Amino acid sequence: MANQEHLEILRQGVEVWNKWREEHFGMRPDLTGASLAGADFSFANLRETNFAGADLGKASLMRTDLLVANLRESSLAGADFRKANLTNANLMGADLSYVRSDSANLLGANLSYANLTGANLSHACLIGADLRETNFNGAILSNANLTDANLTGARLAGAYFGWTSLGDRDLRVIKGLETALHTGPSPLSINTIYLSGGDIPEIFLRGTGVPDIFIGYMHSFVGKPIEFYSCFISYSSKDHAFAERLYADLQNNNVRCWYAPGKLIEGLTNFALKDGILH
């Protein structure tokens, strides 16, 4: 049950609410189970607010007369949205980051069809959340936990990954992984490889830290032929910088290639390449 005093202050608008938050620094507002669909909370200070079980989303996607909450650019760091309804809500640019080890801020929440473009979900707990058709384009998902979340049709183009937990899942249901950005490695299980039929963008796999040698054999693990390298880059040490750029561009365009950096190249200078074989 929401605190009625807190609810009444919020209904007076964002300006009144933000001023009240400044005057009551350290307080954690309680909006548990509140019905807030259609409210405009854009740019509101909602840090550490308890929204557990609250309704901020559209109850039915078939009803166009039902409005959804606008949380655009709002500060929601540390807010608790456990099992809250945020269906179709606007969370564009919102700060949903969480830093406490016992984070449960979006555990089991319904964020289907929500707009989280450019939102900060660093360290967010999305375990078991409904994320069908959710727009995560450009969102920060570093250290986020998406284990057991439903990501069918979710859009993650340009999203930031790094130590992000995706759990065991079929990655083929997610859109835009080939354009994801990586600030660090992310764990991927062998079960994910099997569930995805080995059909995962190679550029995404490399970004998560999967080594090339594993990628080369990955398809054979799921009953597909091994895809061998199609070219070999041999270069002088003085052309090392150019060779690295060439290798990256070829990989990004799905051209499988191999090149030997460092001292290995020096050891190959006395060999000749003929018909794809070193002699």
C-alpha positions as CSV (number, residue, x, y, z in Angstrom):
1,M,0.0,0.0,0.0
2,A,1.4,3.4,-1.1
3,N,2.1,6.1,1.4
4,Q,-0.9,8.5,0.8
5,E,1.1,11.6,1.7
6,H,3.8,10.7,-0.8
7,L,1.2,10.0,-3.4
8,E,-0.5,13.3,-3.0
9,I,2.7,15.2,-3.3
10,L,3.6,13.4,-6.5
11,R,0.2,14.2,-8.0
12,Q,1.0,17.9,-7.5
13,G,3.5,17.7,-10.3
14,V,7.3,17.2,-10.9
15,E,8.3,20.6,-9.7
16,V,6.6,20.3,-6.3
17,W,7.8,16.7,-6.0
18,N,11.5,17.5,-6.8
19,K,11.5,20.4,-4.3
20,W,10.0,18.1,-1.6
21,R,12.7,15.5,-2.3
22,E,15.4,18.2,-1.8
23,E,13.9,19.2,1.5
24,H,13.7,15.5,2.6
25,F,17.0,14.3,1.5
26,G,17.6,10.6,2.4
27,M,13.9,9.7,2.5
28,R,12.8,6.7,0.4
29,P,9.3,7.5,-0.9
30,D,6.8,4.6,-0.8
31,L,4.6,4.2,-3.9
32,T,4.0,0.5,-3.5
33,G,1.2,-0.8,-5.6
34,A,0.1,2.7,-6.7
35,S,-1.9,3.2,-9.9
36,L,0.1,5.7,-11.9
37,A,-0.7,5.0,-15.5
38,G,-0.7,8.1,-17.6
39,A,1.2,10.3,-15.2
40,D,4.0,12.5,-16.4
41,F,7.2,12.0,-14.3
42,S,9.7,13.2,-16.9
43,F,12.8,14.7,-15.3
44,A,11.5,13.7,-11.8
45,N,13.8,12.8,-8.9
46,L,12.5,9.3,-8.1
47,R,15.8,7.9,-6.8
48,E,15.3,5.1,-4.2
49,T,11.5,5.2,-4.6
50,N,9.6,2.0,-3.9
51,F,7.4,1.2,-6.9
52,A,7.0,-2.5,-6.1
53,G,3.8,-3.8,-7.7
54,A,2.9,-0.4,-9.0
55,D,1.0,0.1,-12.3
56,L,2.6,2.5,-14.6
57,G,1.8,0.8,-17.9
58,K,-0.9,0.3,-20.4
59,A,-3.2,-2.5,-19.2
60,S,-4.1,-3.5,-22.8
61,L,-2.2,-2.8,-26.0
62,M,-5.6,-3.0,-27.8
63,R,-6.9,0.1,-26.0
64,T,-5.6,3.3,-27.5
65,D,-7.5,5.4,-24.9
66,L,-5.3,4.2,-22.1
67,L,-2.2,6.4,-21.4
68,V,1.1,5.2,-20.1
69,A,3.5,6.8,-17.6
70,N,6.1,9.1,-19.0
71,L,9.4,8.6,-17.1
72,R,11.6,10.2,-19.8
73,E,15.0,11.4,-18.4
74,S,13.9,10.7,-14.9
75,S,16.3,9.8,-12.1
76,L,15.3,6.2,-11.0
77,A,18.7,5.1,-9.7
78,G,18.0,2.6,-6.8
79,A,14.3,2.6,-7.4
80,D,12.5,-0.7,-6.7
81,F,10.2,-1.8,-9.5
82,R,9.8,-5.5,-8.5
83,K,6.8,-6.9,-10.3
84,A,5.7,-3.5,-11.4
85,N,3.8,-3.0,-14.7
86,L,5.7,-0.7,-17.1
87,T,4.1,-2.0,-20.3
88,N,4.7,0.5,-23.1
89,A,6.0,3.1,-20.7
90,N,8.4,5.8,-21.9
91,L,11.7,5.4,-20.0
92,M,13.8,7.0,-22.7
93,G,17.1,8.3,-21.2
94,A,16.0,7.3,-17.7
95,D,18.6,6.4,-15.1
96,L,17.8,2.9,-13.8
97,S,21.2,2.1,-12.6
98,Y,21.8,0.1,-9.4
99,V,24.9,-0.4,-7.4
100,R,23.9,-2.4,-4.3
101,S,24.8,-6.1,-4.4
102,D,21.3,-7.1,-3.3
103,S,19.7,-5.3,-6.2
104,A,16.2,-6.4,-7.2
105,N,15.0,-3.2,-8.8
106,L,13.3,-4.7,-11.9
107,L,12.9,-8.3,-10.8
108,G,9.9,-9.8,-12.5
109,A,8.8,-6.4,-13.9
110,N,6.7,-6.1,-17.0
111,L,8.6,-3.8,-19.5
112,S,7.1,-5.3,-22.6
113,Y,6.9,-2.7,-25.5
114,A,8.5,-0.1,-23.2
115,N,10.9,2.5,-24.6
116,L,14.3,2.4,-22.9
117,T,16.3,4.1,-25.6
118,G,19.5,5.4,-24.1
119,A,18.5,4.4,-20.6
120,N,21.1,3.6,-18.0
121,L,20.5,0.1,-16.7
122,S,24.0,-0.4,-15.3
123,H,23.9,-3.1,-12.6
124,A,20.1,-3.4,-13.0
125,C,18.5,-6.7,-12.0
126,L,16.1,-7.8,-14.8
127,I,15.8,-11.4,-13.7
128,G,12.6,-12.9,-14.9
129,A,11.4,-9.6,-16.4
130,D,9.1,-9.4,-19.4
131,L,11.1,-7.6,-22.0
132,R,9.2,-8.6,-25.2
133,E,9.6,-6.0,-28.0
134,T,11.3,-3.6,-25.5
135,N,13.4,-1.0,-27.1
136,F,16.9,-1.0,-25.6
137,N,18.6,0.8,-28.5
138,G,21.7,2.7,-27.1
139,A,20.9,1.6,-23.5
140,I,23.7,0.9,-21.0
141,L,23.5,-2.8,-19.9
142,S,26.9,-3.0,-18.3
143,N,26.8,-5.5,-15.3
144,A,23.0,-5.9,-15.8
145,N,21.5,-9.3,-15.1
146,L,18.9,-10.5,-17.7
147,T,18.8,-14.2,-16.6
148,D,15.4,-15.8,-17.4
149,A,14.1,-12.5,-18.8
150,N,11.8,-12.8,-21.9
151,L,13.7,-11.0,-24.6
152,T,11.6,-12.1,-27.6
153,G,11.7,-9.3,-30.2
154,A,13.8,-7.0,-27.9
155,R,15.9,-4.4,-29.8
156,L,19.4,-3.9,-28.6
157,A,21.0,-2.0,-31.5
158,G,23.9,0.1,-30.2
159,A,23.3,-1.1,-26.6
160,Y,26.4,-1.2,-24.3
161,F,27.5,-4.6,-22.9
162,G,30.2,-5.4,-20.4
163,W,30.0,-8.1,-17.7
164,T,26.3,-8.4,-18.8
165,S,24.6,-11.7,-17.8
166,L,22.2,-13.0,-20.5
167,G,21.7,-16.4,-19.0
168,D,21.0,-19.5,-21.0
169,R,18.8,-18.4,-24.0
170,D,18.3,-18.5,-27.7
171,L,19.9,-15.2,-28.8
172,R,18.2,-15.4,-32.3
173,V,15.1,-13.8,-30.8
174,I,17.0,-10.6,-30.0
175,K,17.4,-7.8,-32.6
176,G,20.4,-5.7,-33.2
177,L,23.2,-7.7,-31.5
178,E,25.5,-7.2,-34.4
179,T,25.7,-3.5,-33.6
180,A,26.1,-3.8,-29.8
181,L,29.0,-2.1,-28.2
182,H,31.3,-3.8,-25.6
183,T,33.1,-2.1,-22.7
184,G,34.2,-5.4,-21.4
185,P,33.7,-9.2,-21.6
186,S,30.3,-10.8,-20.9
187,P,29.7,-14.4,-19.9
188,L,28.1,-16.7,-22.5
189,S,27.3,-20.3,-21.7
190,I,27.7,-23.3,-24.0
191,N,24.0,-23.8,-23.5
192,T,23.4,-20.4,-25.2
193,I,25.5,-21.6,-28.2
194,Y,23.3,-24.8,-28.5
195,L,20.0,-23.0,-27.9
196,S,20.9,-20.4,-30.6
197,G,21.9,-23.2,-33.1
198,G,25.3,-21.5,-33.3
199,D,23.6,-18.7,-35.2
200,I,25.0,-15.7,-33.3
201,P,26.7,-12.7,-35.0
202,E,30.4,-13.3,-34.8
203,I,31.1,-9.6,-34.1
204,F,28.9,-9.9,-31.0
205,L,30.7,-13.1,-29.8
206,R,34.1,-11.4,-30.1
207,G,32.8,-8.4,-28.2
208,T,31.8,-10.7,-25.3
209,G,35.3,-12.2,-25.2
210,V,34.7,-15.5,-27.1
211,P,38.1,-16.3,-28.8
212,D,38.3,-16.7,-32.6
213,I,39.5,-20.3,-32.3
214,F,36.2,-21.3,-30.5
215,I,34.2,-19.3,-33.0
216,G,35.8,-21.3,-35.8
217,Y,34.6,-24.6,-34.3
218,M,31.4,-23.4,-32.8
219,H,29.1,-24.5,-35.7
220,S,30.5,-28.0,-35.6
221,F,29.2,-28.3,-32.0
222,V,25.6,-27.9,-33.2
223,G,25.9,-30.2,-36.2
224,K,27.0,-27.6,-38.8
225,P,30.1,-27.8,-41.0
226,I,33.2,-26.0,-39.7
227,E,33.7,-22.6,-41.4
228,F,37.4,-22.3,-42.3
229,Y,39.2,-19.0,-42.6
230,S,38.9,-17.5,-46.1
231,C,42.0,-15.5,-46.1
232,F,45.4,-15.1,-44.4
233,I,47.0,-11.8,-43.8
234,S,50.8,-11.8,-44.1
235,Y,52.6,-8.5,-43.5
236,S,55.8,-6.8,-42.5
237,S,56.2,-5.5,-38.9
238,K,56.3,-2.0,-40.2
239,D,52.7,-2.4,-41.5
240,H,51.3,-3.8,-38.3
241,A,48.9,-0.9,-37.7
242,F,47.5,-1.1,-41.2
243,A,47.2,-4.9,-40.8
244,E,45.2,-4.5,-37.6
245,R,42.8,-2.1,-39.3
246,L,42.4,-4.4,-42.3
247,Y,41.7,-7.4,-40.0
248,A,39.1,-5.5,-38.0
249,D,37.3,-4.2,-41.2
250,L,37.2,-7.7,-42.7
251,Q,35.9,-9.2,-39.5
252,N,33.2,-6.6,-39.2
253,N,32.1,-7.4,-42.7
254,N,31.9,-11.1,-41.8
255,V,34.9,-12.1,-43.9
256,R,36.7,-14.8,-41.8
257,C,40.4,-14.1,-41.8
258,W,43.5,-15.0,-39.8
259,Y,46.6,-13.1,-39.2
260,A,49.6,-13.8,-36.9
261,P,50.6,-10.8,-34.8
262,G,53.9,-10.2,-33.1
263,K,56.9,-12.6,-33.3
264,L,55.0,-15.3,-35.2
265,I,55.0,-13.1,-38.3
266,E,58.8,-12.8,-38.0
267,G,59.1,-16.5,-38.0
268,L,57.1,-16.8,-41.2
269,T,59.2,-14.4,-43.3
270,N,61.1,-17.3,-44.9
271,F,58.0,-19.1,-46.0
272,A,55.9,-18.7,-49.1
273,L,52.1,-18.9,-49.4
274,K,51.0,-21.0,-52.4
275,D,47.4,-22.1,-53.0
276,G,46.5,-21.2,-49.5
277,I,49.3,-23.4,-48.0
278,L,52.5,-22.3,-46.3
279,H,55.6,-23.8,-47.9
